[in-house]
């Protein structure tokens, strides 16, 4: 029996969502993750009838929903003036997850500062505790995606938050590209919190400042930062993720959930996703 299930970020196909769902099934995936922050898949856009119709579409294609992507963008939960709205939107996404039959919502919260006494850190902690309390009551985990900080710093933050409603979406490529952090060590550091993973690969060309990188993403200044000179996302197997050791580590710590393929760049996403699915199937 396979140790893991394979998912696909349906938006990565760059197709209409129903076509992406069918394509994921065609490629042999077990499930899909879908972005629900804007467009046709937001909680506001999906009334009860549409929620049931989407759930049926996924089931009719032999798939499960691995997680929803509820990343609200910007600076995450770092700016107090934005957080009342972001908490309300995040809780609506948790409700959507319940209606669609998934237990995970993934997000970014902004770079967690090294200084736990800093106002930014304390604000992120408070928001995570608030959302975590709501999520756990609904049987959902709000999963912070790795990359903006080292795995050890994120683990310490999560222990400080101390909420069963807050977990981790482990993205090994983000750790390598931004932090040059070892995804295998990250598995062990975060083993108590991992509820979902992204199957993505990448390489870092030169050291970079995570705060500057994520500020550029938040403010639309990526071009000026010359991201391509710092790091690059690559097809699975072509980057620096040691997949055999990484998958063995996930198995060792007891993770048996989804490896969800995410392809954010590239001219032919379907071909890259197909290759990724086959790459993973050969290893699980």
URNOR-V112938 format. One record per residue. N is the residue number from 1. RES is the residue in one small letter. SS is DSSP state (H for helix, E for strand, C for the rest). PSI is psi in whole degrees, -180 to 180 (NA if undefined). Layout:
N_RES_SS_PSI ; N_RES_SS_PSI
//
This chain:
1_x_C_138 ; 2_x_C_144 ; 3_x_C_-29 ; 4_x_C_165 ; 5_x_E_155 ; 6_x_E_127 ; 7_x_E_170 ; 8_x_E_133 ; 9_x_E_107 ; 10_x_H_-31 ; 11_x_H_-22 ; 12_x_H_-22 ; 13_x_H_-21 ; 14_x_C_40 ; 15_x_C_164 ; 16_x_C_143 ; 17_x_H_-48 ; 18_x_H_-39 ; 19_x_H_-37 ; 20_x_H_-39 ; 21_x_H_-48 ; 22_x_H_-36 ; 23_x_H_-40 ; 24_x_H_-42 ; 25_x_H_-43 ; 26_x_H_-36 ; 27_x_C_-5 ; 28_x_C_18 ; 29_x_C_161 ; 30_x_C_-21 ; 31_x_E_175 ; 32_x_E_147 ; 33_x_E_147 ; 34_x_E_142 ; 35_x_E_128 ; 36_x_C_26 ; 37_x_C_-33 ; 38_x_C_171 ; 39_x_H_-153 ; 40_x_H_-10 ; 41_x_H_11 ; 42_x_C_157 ; 43_x_C_-37 ; 44_x_C_-34 ; 45_x_C_-23 ; 46_x_C_101 ; 47_x_C_-179 ; 48_x_H_-39 ; 49_x_H_-45 ; 50_x_H_-34 ; 51_x_H_-44 ; 52_x_H_-37 ; 53_x_H_-41 ; 54_x_H_-43 ; 55_x_H_-41 ; 56_x_H_-39 ; 57_x_H_-45 ; 58_x_H_-46 ; 59_x_H_-40 ; 60_x_H_-23 ; 61_x_C_13 ; 62_x_C_27 ; 63_x_C_165 ; 64_x_E_164 ; 65_x_E_113 ; 66_x_E_-39 ; 67_x_E_162 ; 68_x_E_146 ; 69_x_E_111 ; 70_x_C_31 ; 71_x_C_111 ; 72_x_C_-1 ; 73_x_C_-165 ; 74_x_C_-139 ; 75_x_C_27 ; 76_x_C_-128 ; 77_x_C_30 ; 78_x_C_-23 ; 79_x_C_110 ; 80_x_H_-39 ; 81_x_H_-21 ; 82_x_H_-12 ; 83_x_H_-25 ; 84_x_H_-46 ; 85_x_H_-42 ; 86_x_H_-34 ; 87_x_H_-46 ; 88_x_H_-43 ; 89_x_H_-39 ; 90_x_H_-40 ; 91_x_H_-35 ; 92_x_H_-35 ; 93_x_H_-36 ; 94_x_H_-44 ; 95_x_H_-39 ; 96_x_H_-41 ; 97_x_H_-44 ; 98_x_H_-47 ; 99_x_H_-31 ; 100_x_H_-4 ; 101_x_C_27 ; 102_x_C_156 ; 103_x_C_7 ; 104_x_E_135 ; 105_x_E_126 ; 106_x_E_152 ; 107_x_E_168 ; 108_x_C_144 ; 109_x_C_4 ; 110_x_C_161 ; 111_x_C_126 ; 112_x_C_120 ; 113_x_C_153 ; 114_x_C_-32 ; 115_x_C_109 ; 116_x_C_-12 ; 117_x_C_-7 ; 118_x_C_149 ; 119_x_H_-37 ; 120_x_H_-48 ; 121_x_H_-48 ; 122_x_H_-35 ; 123_x_H_-45 ; 124_x_H_-42 ; 125_x_H_-47 ; 126_x_H_-44 ; 127_x_H_-42 ; 128_x_H_-39 ; 129_x_H_-38 ; 130_x_H_-50 ; 131_x_H_-39 ; 132_x_H_-41 ; 133_x_H_-42 ; 134_x_H_-45 ; 135_x_H_-45 ; 136_x_H_-33 ; 137_x_H_-27 ; 138_x_C_3 ; 139_x_C_27 ; 140_x_C_150 ; 141_x_E_128 ; 142_x_E_112 ; 143_x_E_118 ; 144_x_E_129 ; 145_x_E_138 ; 146_x_C_157 ; 147_x_C_-47 ; 148_x_C_-25 ; 149_x_C_168 ; 150_x_C_159 ; 151_x_H_-38 ; 152_x_H_-41 ; 153_x_H_-40 ; 154_x_H_-40 ; 155_x_H_-42 ; 156_x_H_-41 ; 157_x_H_-45 ; 158_x_H_-37 ; 159_x_H_-35 ; 160_x_H_-41 ; 161_x_H_-44 ; 162_x_C_54 ; 163_x_C_129 ; 164_x_C_-11 ; 165_x_C_-2 ; 166_x_E_127 ; 167_x_E_-153 ; 168_x_E_136 ; 169_x_E_106 ; 170_x_E_115 ; 171_x_E_103 ; 172_x_H_-33 ; 173_x_H_-41 ; 174_x_H_-42 ; 175_x_H_-43 ; 176_x_H_-48 ; 177_x_H_-43 ; 178_x_H_-40 ; 179_x_H_-14 ; 180_x_C_40 ; 181_x_C_146 ; 182_x_C_115 ; 183_x_H_-29 ; 184_x_H_-47 ; 185_x_H_-34 ; 186_x_H_-38 ; 187_x_H_-46 ; 188_x_H_-37 ; 189_x_H_-34 ; 190_x_C_13 ; 191_x_C_-29 ; 192_x_C_-7 ; 193_x_C_-10 ; 194_x_E_121 ; 195_x_E_-9 ; 196_x_E_153 ; 197_x_E_152 ; 198_x_E_134 ; 199_x_E_101 ; 200_x_C_153 ; 201_x_E_159 ; 202_x_E_179 ; 203_x_E_146 ; 204_x_E_129 ; 205_x_C_-35 ; 206_x_C_153 ; 207_x_C_146 ; 208_x_C_162 ; 209_x_C_112 ; 210_x_H_-36 ; 211_x_H_-45 ; 212_x_H_-40 ; 213_x_H_-51 ; 214_x_H_-27 ; 215_x_H_-38 ; 216_x_H_-44 ; 217_x_H_-42 ; 218_x_H_-34 ; 219_x_H_5 ; 220_x_C_24 ; 221_x_C_27 ; 222_x_H_-40 ; 223_x_H_-42 ; 224_x_H_-22 ; 225_x_H_-9 ; 226_x_C_55 ; 227_x_H_-40 ; 228_x_H_-20 ; 229_x_H_-15 ; 230_x_H_-46 ; 231_x_E_169 ; 232_x_E_139 ; 233_x_E_136 ; 234_x_E_160 ; 235_x_C_152 ; 236_x_C_133 ; 237_x_C_-11 ; 238_x_C_-5 ; 239_x_C_-155 ; 240_x_C_3 ; 241_x_C_126 ; 242_x_C_90 ; 243_x_H_-39 ; 244_x_H_-46 ; 245_x_H_-38 ; 246_x_H_-48 ; 247_x_H_-37 ; 248_x_H_-40 ; 249_x_H_-45 ; 250_x_H_-44 ; 251_x_H_-41 ; 252_x_H_-37 ; 253_x_C_0 ; 254_x_C_8 ; 255_x_C_129 ; 256_x_C_29 ; 257_x_C_-146 ; 258_x_E_143 ; 259_x_E_101 ; 260_x_E_115 ; 261_x_E_126 ; 262_x_C_125 ; 263_x_C_104 ; 264_x_C_-11 ; 265_x_C_-177 ; 266_x_C_146 ; 267_x_C_-23 ; 268_x_C_77 ; 269_x_H_-36 ; 270_x_H_-44 ; 271_x_H_-42 ; 272_x_H_-39 ; 273_x_H_-41 ; 274_x_H_-46 ; 275_x_H_-42 ; 276_x_H_-44 ; 277_x_H_-46 ; 278_x_H_-39 ; 279_x_H_-46 ; 280_x_H_-41 ; 281_x_H_-33 ; 282_x_C_-12 ; 283_x_C_-4 ; 284_x_C_NA
//
